[in-house]
Amino acid sequence: MSKETKTTYVTQPALPPLEEFVESLKTIWESRILTNKGPFHKRFEKELADYLGVKFISLTANGTLALVTALQALRITGEVITTPYSFVATTHSLWWNNIKPVFVDIDPETCNLDPGRIEAAITPHTTAILPVHVYGNPCDVNQIQEIAGIYGLKVIYDACHTFGVTMDGVPVLNFGDLSVMSFHATKTFSTFEGGAIVCHDEAMKKRIDFLINFGFAGETTVVAPGINSKMNEVQAAMGLLQLRHIDGYLARRRQIVSLYRERLTKVPGLRMMQDMPGVKHCYTYFPVFVNEGEYGMSRDALYEKLKQNGIYCRRYFYPLISQFPMYRGLESAQPGRLPAAEKATGEVLCLPVYPDLTDATVEHIVELLQRDRT
Ligand SMILES: *Cc1c(COP(=O)(O)O)cnc(C)c1O
């Protein structure tokens, strides 16, 4: 009997029953409305805002265009303080707006932008802070807001890893001037590709909606050099279906993380991220940090070993954004200036977590993590 090696990836989208999606497609076919704020778009926008507990949300084609548009909406220019420990799109969104990124180091525990280091990076050109809720864990939003208030800076959160995350019952999306979400296939909540911008007042929502649609404010009125970052009807229909099932998906993610935590507590040299007090997490990723000396194997060796066994983990985030050629010449990107991020990028490994992952596969991964480390 040949032994079949099944491949397990770090994530896999959770899909609603196909029949439900086919029903939606039939409706779209009959209506012949494919995009431009059709009925599915309108309904999804409303139901999503209700689910997330936010006042205003604008749907977009993806998270990257949402970031680019959010910076335009607030007319951010000059320099923006951001984290090197994220997906490249965070910093690329600044580049596309001709803004200079200024990298600030992360907190080694949470991997989020360290608020204690923000003030030292402020210059007369600084206009905003662009932090990321890394792995969906909330940033220190109060301290960031305090600094932003003192220096008159805007705050845009890259919330692409969060979905339904709350702190003492308050949605994390309600902090900052704007928050940006991604509904890419690899995220907790997916509309194939997709994204959103969360804001807190009607005038801002109106401006964002203009910018998403070429700057059109009426049939013949263009009020800004907007872009086309609209979400289409098929994406919105998918989003509505996902909303029906998301609570189950989130519950299953929670179970998987509990199982990993239970099994991995006694593995020396593997640090797991803990839940923050009062926070309802979404577990978009489950990172472990490999201390080579204590664990007896490097992160990269472990990554390769798991891969050979059909388990494709991801090193989120390696390399750091500040190490890519288009950013490494910046002063704030110089080696040694971001020690916590430089350490984390060499140690992190994100383990598979997604609703369809079975307990048996988790046990198998755990066993691989425990075995033959020297
Ligand atoms: C996924 C992601 C993005 C980009 O979102 P897309 O929808 O893929 O364009 C931006 N920032 C972070 C932190 C992400 O994880």
The ligand as a Tripos MOL2 file, in Angstrom:
@<TRIPOS>MOLECULE
LIG
   15    15     1     0     0
SMALL
NO_CHARGES

@<TRIPOS>ATOM
      1 C1         -3.4580   40.4430    3.6100 C.3       1 LIG1
      2 C2         -2.8680   41.6870    4.1270 C.ar      1 LIG1
      3 C3         -2.8980   42.8830    3.4060 C.ar      1 LIG1
      4 C4         -3.3600   42.9570    1.9800 C.3       1 LIG1
      5 O1         -4.6690   42.5790    1.7940 O.3       1 LIG1
      6 P1         -5.1280   42.0570    0.3440 P.3       1 LIG1
      7 O2         -6.6050   41.8980    0.5190 O.co2     1 LIG1
      8 O3         -4.4340   40.7540    0.1010 O.co2     1 LIG1
      9 O4         -4.7820   43.0940   -0.6450 O.co2     1 LIG1
     10 C5         -2.4060   44.0300    4.0090 C.ar      1 LIG1
     11 N1         -1.9000   44.0020    5.2540 N.ar      1 LIG1
     12 C6         -1.8290   42.8750    5.9710 C.ar      1 LIG1
     13 C7         -1.2810   42.9270    7.3500 C.3       1 LIG1
     14 C8         -2.2930   41.6650    5.4260 C.ar      1 LIG1
     15 O5         -2.1730   40.5490    6.1450 O.3       1 LIG1
@<TRIPOS>BOND
     1     1     2 1
     2     2     3 ar
     3     2    14 ar
     4     3     4 1
     5     3    10 ar
     6     4     5 1
     7     5     6 1
     8     6     7 2
     9     6     8 1
    10     6     9 1
    11    10    11 ar
    12    11    12 ar
    13    12    13 1
    14    12    14 ar
    15    14    15 1
@<TRIPOS>SUBSTRUCTURE
     1 LIG1         1 GROUP 0 **** ****
